[in-house]
Amino acid sequence: MRLLFVAAAALVLAACTQETQNEIGRAVKNWTGTNGVLEVYSGGELVRRFIAIDKLTTASGTKDGQPRPYRFGYGVLDENLNGRRDDSEKKVYFEISDYATPYVFYENPR
């Protein structure tokens, strides 16, 4: 079941990305939408969730323009993991590693 979830999540992630060209003509995957959700896992358990993400961007070098192995964006930190923005939860900047962070990103169906 877990493998099926991971495979489905990968398909959703692929469907939510769009390719853009950076200044040197290389494809960089970014997502622009209205209601993205990023879930971060550790040891197979959900440990962080960011909601209401409107853009997830692949970082690029300032001097060479090369894609960097992390993504960044702004979203509401869902501190209690209830999937809703509560009054005490604020929009924050975040970065995630493409190599070291087990995460699932998807467009919120609600």
N, CA, C and O atoms as CSV, one atom per row, in Angstrom:
chain,resi,resn,atom,element,x,y,z
A,1,MET,N,N,0.828,-1.193,0.000
A,1,MET,CA,C,0.000,0.000,0.000
A,1,MET,C,C,0.871,1.255,0.000
A,1,MET,O,O,0.589,2.207,-0.728
A,2,ARG,N,N,1.931,1.259,0.816
A,2,ARG,CA,C,2.821,2.415,0.880
A,2,ARG,C,C,3.478,2.676,-0.474
A,2,ARG,O,O,3.596,3.824,-0.902
A,3,LEU,N,N,3.907,1.595,-1.151
A,3,LEU,CA,C,4.532,1.740,-2.457
A,3,LEU,C,C,3.544,2.332,-3.459
A,3,LEU,O,O,3.919,3.173,-4.275
A,4,LEU,N,N,2.306,1.907,-3.403
A,4,LEU,CA,C,1.273,2.434,-4.280
A,4,LEU,C,C,1.071,3.927,-4.021
A,4,LEU,O,O,0.921,4.702,-4.966
A,5,PHE,N,N,1.066,4.342,-2.740
A,5,PHE,CA,C,0.913,5.751,-2.386
A,5,PHE,C,C,2.077,6.571,-2.941
A,5,PHE,O,O,1.861,7.640,-3.513
A,6,VAL,N,N,3.297,6.084,-2.779
A,6,VAL,CA,C,4.474,6.800,-3.267
A,6,VAL,C,C,4.429,6.926,-4.783
A,6,VAL,O,O,4.738,7.986,-5.327
A,7,ALA,N,N,4.046,5.850,-5.473
A,7,ALA,CA,C,3.955,5.891,-6.929
A,7,ALA,C,C,2.888,6.885,-7.374
A,7,ALA,O,O,3.106,7.657,-8.308
A,8,ALA,N,N,1.744,6.868,-6.713
A,8,ALA,CA,C,0.665,7.801,-7.056
A,8,ALA,C,C,1.102,9.237,-6.793
A,8,ALA,O,O,0.812,10.132,-7.586
A,9,ALA,N,N,1.791,9.454,-5.695
A,9,ALA,CA,C,2.257,10.793,-5.366
A,9,ALA,C,C,3.259,11.288,-6.407
A,9,ALA,O,O,3.239,12.461,-6.779
A,10,ALA,N,N,4.125,10.406,-6.874
A,10,ALA,CA,C,5.089,10.783,-7.906
A,10,ALA,C,C,4.385,11.189,-9.191
A,10,ALA,O,O,4.794,12.144,-9.852
A,11,LEU,N,N,3.336,10.471,-9.546
A,11,LEU,CA,C,2.567,10.831,-10.741
A,11,LEU,C,C,1.888,12.179,-10.578
A,11,LEU,O,O,1.861,12.981,-11.512
A,12,VAL,N,N,1.348,12.430,-9.412
A,12,VAL,CA,C,0.698,13.717,-9.157
A,12,VAL,C,C,1.724,14.834,-9.238
A,12,VAL,O,O,1.464,15.882,-9.829
A,13,LEU,N,N,2.883,14.612,-8.647
A,13,LEU,CA,C,3.931,15.621,-8.680
A,13,LEU,C,C,4.337,15.919,-10.114
A,13,LEU,O,O,4.492,17.081,-10.489
A,14,ALA,N,N,4.508,14.880,-10.914
A,14,ALA,CA,C,4.886,15.078,-12.310
A,14,ALA,C,C,3.809,15.841,-13.059
A,14,ALA,O,O,4.123,16.673,-13.911
A,15,ALA,N,N,2.567,15.578,-12.763
A,15,ALA,CA,C,1.464,16.251,-13.442
A,15,ALA,C,C,1.359,17.712,-13.035
A,15,ALA,O,O,0.854,18.528,-13.806
A,16,CYS,N,N,1.824,18.060,-11.841
A,16,CYS,CA,C,1.686,19.427,-11.345
A,16,CYS,C,C,2.841,20.325,-11.769
A,16,CYS,O,O,2.798,21.530,-11.522
A,17,THR,N,N,3.856,19.778,-12.391
A,17,THR,CA,C,4.996,20.604,-12.759
A,17,THR,C,C,4.830,21.111,-14.175
A,17,THR,O,O,4.129,20.515,-14.993
A,18,GLN,N,N,5.477,22.201,-14.440
A,18,GLN,CA,C,5.542,22.688,-15.803
A,18,GLN,C,C,6.982,23.067,-16.072
A,18,GLN,O,O,7.677,23.548,-15.177
A,19,GLU,N,N,7.434,22.855,-17.292
A,19,GLU,CA,C,8.806,23.183,-17.592
A,19,GLU,C,C,8.910,24.607,-18.084
A,19,GLU,O,O,8.091,25.074,-18.876
A,20,THR,N,N,9.927,25.282,-17.603
A,20,THR,CA,C,10.243,26.610,-18.086
A,20,THR,C,C,11.705,26.587,-18.508
A,20,THR,O,O,12.430,25.643,-18.193
A,21,GLN,N,N,12.133,27.605,-19.209
A,21,GLN,CA,C,13.523,27.687,-19.631
A,21,GLN,C,C,14.236,28.726,-18.784
A,21,GLN,O,O,13.745,29.840,-18.599
A,22,ASN,N,N,15.409,28.345,-18.270
A,22,ASN,CA,C,16.179,29.358,-17.570
A,22,ASN,C,C,16.969,30.170,-18.592
A,22,ASN,O,O,16.856,29.931,-19.794
A,23,GLU,N,N,17.762,31.120,-18.127
A,23,GLU,CA,C,18.419,32.040,-19.047
A,23,GLU,C,C,19.467,31.389,-19.953
A,23,GLU,O,O,19.878,32.000,-20.940
A,24,ILE,N,N,19.906,30.172,-19.645
A,24,ILE,CA,C,20.868,29.513,-20.532
A,24,ILE,C,C,20.218,28.389,-21.328
A,24,ILE,O,O,20.908,27.581,-21.950
A,25,GLY,N,N,18.874,28.338,-21.305
A,25,GLY,CA,C,18.156,27.405,-22.165
A,25,GLY,C,C,17.950,26.014,-21.599
A,25,GLY,O,O,17.493,25.131,-22.325
A,26,ARG,N,N,18.268,25.781,-20.338
A,26,ARG,CA,C,18.046,24.467,-19.740
A,26,ARG,C,C,16.655,24.403,-19.145
A,26,ARG,O,O,16.140,25.395,-18.629
A,27,ALA,N,N,16.050,23.225,-19.222
A,27,ALA,CA,C,14.708,23.046,-18.647
A,27,ALA,C,C,14.803,23.019,-17.128
A,27,ALA,O,O,15.633,22.306,-16.564
A,28,VAL,N,N,13.966,23.783,-16.480
A,28,VAL,CA,C,13.873,23.819,-15.025
A,28,VAL,C,C,12.419,23.573,-14.669
A,28,VAL,O,O,11.530,24.242,-15.195
A,29,LYS,N,N,12.167,22.619,-13.781
A,29,LYS,CA,C,10.779,22.303,-13.423
A,29,LYS,C,C,10.309,23.195,-12.284
A,29,LYS,O,O,10.933,23.279,-11.227
A,30,ASN,N,N,9.186,23.857,-12.538
A,30,ASN,CA,C,8.549,24.708,-11.545
A,30,ASN,C,C,7.066,24.396,-11.548
A,30,ASN,O,O,6.538,23.860,-12.522
A,31,TRP,N,N,6.409,24.726,-10.476
A,31,TRP,CA,C,4.964,24.552,-10.409
A,31,TRP,C,C,4.351,25.886,-10.026
A,31,TRP,O,O,4.786,26.529,-9.070
A,32,THR,N,N,3.345,26.295,-10.770
A,32,THR,CA,C,2.592,27.492,-10.439
A,32,THR,C,C,1.129,27.094,-10.424
A,32,THR,O,O,0.624,26.541,-11.401
A,33,GLY,N,N,0.454,27.366,-9.337
A,33,GLY,CA,C,-0.941,26.999,-9.197
A,33,GLY,C,C,-1.589,27.887,-8.174
A,33,GLY,O,O,-1.188,29.038,-7.999
A,34,THR,N,N,-2.578,27.371,-7.500
A,34,THR,CA,C,-3.270,28.196,-6.523
A,34,THR,C,C,-3.329,27.580,-5.137
A,34,THR,O,O,-3.514,28.300,-4.156
A,35,ASN,N,N,-3.176,26.275,-5.033
A,35,ASN,CA,C,-3.403,25.653,-3.728
A,35,ASN,C,C,-2.558,24.393,-3.557
A,35,ASN,O,O,-3.096,23.309,-3.327
A,36,GLY,N,N,-1.244,24.533,-3.669
A,36,GLY,CA,C,-0.364,23.388,-3.512
A,36,GLY,C,C,-0.179,22.995,-2.059
A,36,GLY,O,O,-0.313,23.815,-1.151
A,37,VAL,N,N,0.134,21.715,-1.857
A,37,VAL,CA,C,0.402,21.170,-0.526
A,37,VAL,C,C,1.740,20.437,-0.587
A,37,VAL,O,O,1.979,19.652,-1.505
A,38,LEU,N,N,2.598,20.689,0.375
A,38,LEU,CA,C,3.883,20.001,0.480
A,38,LEU,C,C,3.911,19.285,1.815
A,38,LEU,O,O,3.776,19.906,2.869
A,39,GLU,N,N,4.089,17.969,1.762
A,39,GLU,CA,C,4.201,17.169,2.983
A,39,GLU,C,C,5.614,16.625,3.076
A,39,GLU,O,O,6.134,16.060,2.114
A,40,VAL,N,N,6.236,16.795,4.241
A,40,VAL,CA,C,7.602,16.336,4.480
A,40,VAL,C,C,7.538,15.170,5.463
A,40,VAL,O,O,6.857,15.231,6.487
A,41,TYR,N,N,8.266,14.107,5.124
A,41,TYR,CA,C,8.240,12.883,5.929
A,41,TYR,C,C,9.605,12.600,6.535
A,41,TYR,O,O,10.640,12.969,5.979
A,42,SER,N,N,9.586,11.935,7.689
A,42,SER,CA,C,10.791,11.452,8.338
A,42,SER,C,C,10.449,10.100,8.956
A,42,SER,O,O,9.516,9.987,9.751
A,43,GLY,N,N,11.200,9.096,8.589
A,43,GLY,CA,C,10.930,7.759,9.102
A,43,GLY,C,C,9.553,7.253,8.714
A,43,GLY,O,O,8.946,6.468,9.443
A,44,GLY,N,N,9.061,7.697,7.573
A,44,GLY,CA,C,7.753,7.266,7.100
A,44,GLY,C,C,6.582,7.994,7.726
A,44,GLY,O,O,5.431,7.675,7.430
A,45,GLU,N,N,6.856,8.979,8.596
A,45,GLU,CA,C,5.785,9.723,9.257
A,45,GLU,C,C,5.778,11.171,8.789
A,45,GLU,O,O,6.830,11.764,8.550
A,46,LEU,N,N,4.598,11.723,8.662
A,46,LEU,CA,C,4.429,13.122,8.300
A,46,LEU,C,C,4.922,14.003,9.441
A,46,LEU,O,O,4.440,13.882,10.567
A,47,VAL,N,N,5.881,14.893,9.162
A,47,VAL,CA,C,6.430,15.751,10.211
A,47,VAL,C,C,6.191,17.240,9.957
A,47,VAL,O,O,6.212,18.029,10.901
A,48,ARG,N,N,5.963,17.644,8.698
A,48,ARG,CA,C,5.680,19.035,8.363
A,48,ARG,C,C,4.728,19.057,7.180
A,48,ARG,O,O,4.765,18.191,6.307
A,49,ARG,N,N,3.874,20.076,7.179
A,49,ARG,CA,C,2.994,20.282,6.029
A,49,ARG,C,C,2.901,21.782,5.773
A,49,ARG,O,O,2.687,22.577,6.688
A,50,PHE,N,N,3.067,22.145,4.502
A,50,PHE,CA,C,2.876,23.519,4.066
A,50,PHE,C,C,1.678,23.514,3.125
A,50,PHE,O,O,1.597,22.676,2.227
A,51,ILE,N,N,0.751,24.440,3.327
A,51,ILE,CA,C,-0.458,24.502,2.510
A,51,ILE,C,C,-0.549,25.881,1.852
A,51,ILE,O,O,0.195,26.799,2.194
A,52,ALA,N,N,-1.475,26.004,0.904
A,52,ALA,CA,C,-1.717,27.267,0.191
A,52,ALA,C,C,-0.469,27.745,-0.545
A,52,ALA,O,O,-0.186,28.943,-0.572
A,53,ILE,N,N,0.273,26.827,-1.136
A,53,ILE,CA,C,1.468,27.173,-1.899
A,53,ILE,C,C,1.025,27.590,-3.301
A,53,ILE,O,O,0.271,26.874,-3.959
A,54,ASP,N,N,1.497,28.749,-3.751
A,54,ASP,CA,C,1.125,29.184,-5.085
A,54,ASP,C,C,2.254,29.011,-6.097
A,54,ASP,O,O,2.033,29.133,-7.302
A,55,LYS,N,N,3.458,28.729,-5.614
A,55,LYS,CA,C,4.574,28.505,-6.534
A,55,LYS,C,C,5.665,27.714,-5.824
A,55,LYS,O,O,6.052,28.040,-4.702
A,56,LEU,N,N,6.154,26.677,-6.486
A,56,LEU,CA,C,7.293,25.893,-6.003
A,56,LEU,C,C,8.338,25.971,-7.108
A,56,LEU,O,O,8.079,25.566,-8.241
A,57,THR,N,N,9.512,26.488,-6.781
A,57,THR,CA,C,10.511,26.814,-7.780
A,57,THR,C,C,11.809,26.057,-7.533
A,57,THR,O,O,12.235,25.900,-6.389
A,58,THR,N,N,12.432,25.591,-8.604
A,58,THR,CA,C,13.761,25.003,-8.522
A,58,THR,C,C,14.773,26.143,-8.467
A,58,THR,O,O,14.751,27.040,-9.310
A,59,ALA,N,N,15.645,26.107,-7.491
A,59,ALA,CA,C,16.645,27.168,-7.339
A,59,ALA,C,C,17.664,27.092,-8.460
A,59,ALA,O,O,17.937,26.021,-9.001
A,60,SER,N,N,18.224,28.246,-8.802
A,60,SER,CA,C,19.302,28.285,-9.789
A,60,SER,C,C,20.394,29.217,-9.281
A,60,SER,O,O,20.142,30.150,-8.519
A,61,GLY,N,N,21.605,28.936,-9.722
A,61,GLY,CA,C,22.756,29.720,-9.284
A,61,GLY,C,C,22.674,31.154,-9.775
A,61,GLY,O,O,22.200,31.411,-10.882
A,62,THR,N,N,23.133,32.087,-8.955
A,62,THR,CA,C,23.068,33.490,-9.347
A,62,THR,C,C,24.114,33.848,-10.394
A,62,THR,O,O,23.895,34.746,-11.207
A,63,LYS,N,N,25.247,33.153,-10.383
A,63,LYS,CA,C,26.294,33.473,-11.350
A,63,LYS,C,C,26.264,32.584,-12.576
A,63,LYS,O,O,26.480,33.061,-13.690
A,64,ASP,N,N,25.994,31.278,-12.390
A,64,ASP,CA,C,26.040,30.367,-13.534
A,64,ASP,C,C,24.668,29.960,-14.059
A,64,ASP,O,O,24.577,29.358,-15.129
A,65,GLY,N,N,23.604,30.275,-13.333
A,65,GLY,CA,C,22.262,29.934,-13.782
A,65,GLY,C,C,21.938,28.456,-13.755
A,65,GLY,O,O,20.867,28.052,-14.210
A,66,GLN,N,N,22.834,27.644,-13.235
A,66,GLN,CA,C,22.624,26.201,-13.195
A,66,GLN,C,C,21.597,25.843,-12.125
A,66,GLN,O,O,21.568,26.460,-11.060
A,67,PRO,N,N,20.749,24.843,-12.405
A,67,PRO,CA,C,19.775,24.405,-11.394
A,67,PRO,C,C,20.487,23.885,-10.150
A,67,PRO,O,O,21.502,23.195,-10.252
A,68,ARG,N,N,19.966,24.209,-9.001
A,68,ARG,CA,C,20.494,23.742,-7.731
A,68,ARG,C,C,19.622,22.603,-7.214
A,68,ARG,O,O,18.458,22.497,-7.599
A,69,PRO,N,N,20.168,21.749,-6.344
A,69,PRO,CA,C,19.415,20.565,-5.892
A,69,PRO,C,C,18.428,20.859,-4.759
A,69,PRO,O,O,18.284,20.061,-3.832
A,70,TYR,N,N,17.758,21.994,-4.839
A,70,TYR,CA,C,16.709,22.255,-3.865
A,70,TYR,C,C,15.618,23.109,-4.499
A,70,TYR,O,O,15.819,23.772,-5.516
A,71,ARG,N,N,14.457,23.064,-3.856
A,71,ARG,CA,C,13.310,23.844,-4.306
A,71,ARG,C,C,12.916,24.777,-3.176
A,71,ARG,O,O,13.227,24.528,-2.011
A,72,PHE,N,N,12.223,25.858,-3.532
A,72,PHE,CA,C,11.793,26.808,-2.513
A,72,PHE,C,C,10.422,27.369,-2.856
A,72,PHE,O,O,9.961,27.288,-3.995
A,73,GLY,N,N,9.793,27.932,-1.852
A,73,GLY,CA,C,8.491,28.538,-2.054
A,73,GLY,C,C,7.999,29.196,-0.786
A,73,GLY,O,O,8.714,29.279,0.213
A,74,TYR,N,N,6.771,29.661,-0.843
A,74,TYR,CA,C,6.091,30.248,0.303
A,74,TYR,C,C,4.793,29.496,0.511
A,74,TYR,O,O,4.078,29.208,-0.448
A,75,GLY,N,N,4.487,29.179,1.748
A,75,GLY,CA,C,3.247,28.499,2.071
A,75,GLY,C,C,2.940,28.656,3.541
A,75,GLY,O,O,3.790,29.077,4.326
A,76,VAL,N,N,1.738,28.318,3.901
A,76,VAL,CA,C,1.319,28.387,5.302
A,76,VAL,C,C,1.806,27.127,6.007
A,76,VAL,O,O,1.507,26.015,5.572
A,77,LEU,N,N,2.556,27.298,7.098
A,77,LEU,CA,C,3.009,26.163,7.892
A,77,LEU,C,C,1.831,25.629,8.689
A,77,LEU,O,O,1.346,26.284,9.611
A,78,ASP,N,N,1.378,24.444,8.332
A,78,ASP,CA,C,0.246,23.793,8.998
A,78,ASP,C,C,0.783,23.110,10.262
A,78,ASP,O,O,1.052,21.909,10.260
A,79,GLU,N,N,0.933,23.875,11.319
A,79,GLU,CA,C,1.601,23.404,12.531
A,79,GLU,C,C,0.923,22.201,13.174
A,79,GLU,O,O,1.607,21.322,13.697
A,80,ASN,N,N,-0.393,22.142,13.149
A,80,ASN,CA,C,-1.098,21.026,13.788
A,80,ASN,C,C,-1.479,19.924,12.796
A,80,ASN,O,O,-2.169,18.972,13.161
A,81,LEU,N,N,-1.034,20.050,11.550
A,81,LEU,CA,C,-1.230,19.027,10.508
A,81,LEU,C,C,-2.701,18.672,10.280
A,81,LEU,O,O,-3.026,17.520,9.992
A,82,ASN,N,N,-3.581,19.657,10.409
A,82,ASN,CA,C,-5.002,19.380,10.197
A,82,ASN,C,C,-5.460,19.686,8.772
A,82,ASN,O,O,-6.625,19.470,8.437
A,83,GLY,N,N,-4.556,20.188,7.931
A,83,GLY,CA,C,-4.890,20.445,6.535
A,83,GLY,C,C,-5.637,21.740,6.290
A,83,GLY,O,O,-6.051,22.005,5.161
A,84,ARG,N,N,-5.819,22.550,7.316
A,84,ARG,CA,C,-6.525,23.828,7.199
A,84,ARG,C,C,-5.665,24.944,7.794
A,84,ARG,O,O,-4.864,24.721,8.702
A,85,ARG,N,N,-5.853,26.140,7.259
A,85,ARG,CA,C,-5.153,27.294,7.835
A,85,ARG,C,C,-5.919,27.789,9.049
A,85,ARG,O,O,-7.067,28.222,8.942
A,86,ASP,N,N,-5.277,27.719,10.193
A,86,ASP,CA,C,-5.853,28.229,11.428
A,86,ASP,C,C,-5.363,29.662,11.641
A,86,ASP,O,O,-4.377,30.077,11.032
A,87,ASP,N,N,-6.036,30.405,12.489
A,87,ASP,CA,C,-5.710,31.818,12.718
A,87,ASP,C,C,-4.263,32.028,13.157
A,87,ASP,O,O,-3.657,33.043,12.813
A,88,SER,N,N,-3.707,31.089,13.905
A,88,SER,CA,C,-2.347,31.247,14.430
A,88,SER,C,C,-1.262,30.840,13.420
A,88,SER,O,O,-0.079,31.074,13.668
A,89,GLU,N,N,-1.643,30.243,12.301
A,89,GLU,CA,C,-0.663,29.742,11.323
A,89,GLU,C,C,-0.378,30.800,10.259
A,89,GLU,O,O,-1.294,31.401,9.698
A,90,LYS,N,N,0.897,31.012,9.996
A,90,LYS,CA,C,1.339,32.091,9.113
A,90,LYS,C,C,2.044,31.552,7.874
A,90,LYS,O,O,2.528,30.421,7.850
A,91,LYS,N,N,2.089,32.393,6.850
A,91,LYS,CA,C,2.812,32.067,5.625
A,91,LYS,C,C,4.306,32.213,5.890
A,91,LYS,O,O,4.746,33.196,6.487
A,92,VAL,N,N,5.083,31.226,5.440
A,92,VAL,CA,C,6.527,31.219,5.670
A,92,VAL,C,C,7.253,30.839,4.379
A,92,VAL,O,O,6.668,30.262,3.463
A,93,TYR,N,N,8.532,31.176,4.333
A,93,TYR,CA,C,9.425,30.749,3.257
A,93,TYR,C,C,9.981,29.388,3.647
A,93,TYR,O,O,10.271,29.153,4.820
A,94,PHE,N,N,10.136,28.481,2.670
A,94,PHE,CA,C,10.727,27.176,2.962
A,94,PHE,C,C,11.616,26.734,1.807
A,94,PHE,O,O,11.457,27.191,0.675
A,95,GLU,N,N,12.545,25.847,2.105
A,95,GLU,CA,C,13.400,25.198,1.116
A,95,GLU,C,C,13.392,23.710,1.405
A,95,GLU,O,O,13.346,23.294,2.563
A,96,ILE,N,N,13.436,22.905,0.345
A,96,ILE,CA,C,13.526,21.455,0.499
A,96,ILE,C,C,14.581,20.923,-0.451
A,96,ILE,O,O,14.680,21.365,-1.596
A,97,SER,N,N,15.366,19.974,0.026
A,97,SER,CA,C,16.413,19.366,-0.779
A,97,SER,C,C,15.820,18.315,-1.705
A,97,SER,O,O,14.967,17.529,-1.293
A,98,ASP,N,N,16.267,18.300,-2.941
A,98,ASP,CA,C,15.835,17.256,-3.868
A,98,ASP,C,C,16.453,15.905,-3.520
A,98,ASP,O,O,15.951,14.869,-3.956
A,99,TYR,N,N,17.536,15.901,-2.739
A,99,TYR,CA,C,18.231,14.653,-2.435
A,99,TYR,C,C,17.943,14.117,-1.038
A,99,TYR,O,O,17.833,12.905,-0.853
A,100,ALA,N,N,17.822,14.992,-0.063
A,100,ALA,CA,C,17.765,14.540,1.323
A,100,ALA,C,C,16.389,14.649,1.975
A,100,ALA,O,O,16.204,14.176,3.096
A,101,THR,N,N,15.433,15.255,1.303
A,101,THR,CA,C,14.129,15.470,1.922
A,101,THR,C,C,13.079,14.572,1.284
A,101,THR,O,O,12.752,14.748,0.110
A,102,PRO,N,N,12.546,13.616,2.030
A,102,PRO,CA,C,11.439,12.826,1.485
A,102,PRO,C,C,10.150,13.653,1.575
A,102,PRO,O,O,9.659,13.950,2.664
A,103,TYR,N,N,9.624,14.011,0.421
A,103,TYR,CA,C,8.433,14.856,0.416
A,103,TYR,C,C,7.477,14.445,-0.690
A,103,TYR,O,O,7.853,13.776,-1.653
A,104,VAL,N,N,6.224,14.866,-0.522
A,104,VAL,CA,C,5.199,14.703,-1.540
A,104,VAL,C,C,4.592,16.077,-1.754
A,104,VAL,O,O,4.234,16.765,-0.797
A,105,PHE,N,N,4.480,16.472,-3.012
A,105,PHE,CA,C,3.863,17.749,-3.368
A,105,PHE,C,C,2.679,17.483,-4.269
A,105,PHE,O,O,2.780,16.709,-5.221
A,106,TYR,N,N,1.561,18.117,-3.977
A,106,TYR,CA,C,0.359,17.902,-4.792
A,106,TYR,C,C,-0.539,19.123,-4.708
A,106,TYR,O,O,-0.414,19.948,-3.803
A,107,GLU,N,N,-1.453,19.222,-5.678
A,107,GLU,CA,C,-2.450,20.286,-5.642
A,107,GLU,C,C,-3.584,19.851,-4.739
A,107,GLU,O,O,-4.116,18.751,-4.889
A,108,ASN,N,N,-3.956,20.708,-3.803
A,108,ASN,CA,C,-4.998,20.374,-2.848
A,108,ASN,C,C,-6.338,20.198,-3.567
A,108,ASN,O,O,-6.775,21.104,-4.276
A,109,PRO,N,N,-6.997,19.046,-3.397
A,109,PRO,CA,C,-8.260,18.827,-4.090
A,109,PRO,C,C,-9.434,19.598,-3.487
A,109,PRO,O,O,-10.516,19.630,-4.075
A,110,ARG,N,N,-9.235,20.220,-2.321
A,110,ARG,CA,C,-10.322,20.972,-1.674
A,110,ARG,C,C,-10.271,22.434,-2.018
A,110,ARG,O,O,-11.112,23.206,-1.558
